[in-house]
Amino acid sequence: MPVLSVHALSKGLTPVSKKNAKTNMRIVTPQAPLEVIHALCHVRQHHPNVNMVVYKSDTRWRYMNADGLIPTLGSNIDVGILEAAQAALTKFPCVFEIIDPEEDTP
């Protein structure tokens, strides 16, 4: 089973593990809201190289890959899912990064 780790790049958060039945991936996250995880999975369905999202307090988000390249989010992206992720956050700016442990293994 593939493993997808979503890490909030913030201090003082406790890891939680949940299984996403839709993607059959175990998601380990330091209290990342499920809405953020759902939005990242949704964007990755259309842009598989996306591994990070930055949220700003002015209701902007930026999904990007490891090289910092930002994909064009077309009409196939459900903006309501992205808005729900933004609404679930209480502190800004906020950054979440997907880390595949298999890629980090030497």
Secondary structure, DSSP 8 states (H G I E B T S, - for coil): --EEEEEE-SSS--EEEEEETTTTEEEEEES--HHHHHHHHHHHHH-TTEEEEEEETTTEEEEEETT-------TTS-HHHHHHHHHT--SSSEEEEEE-HHHH--
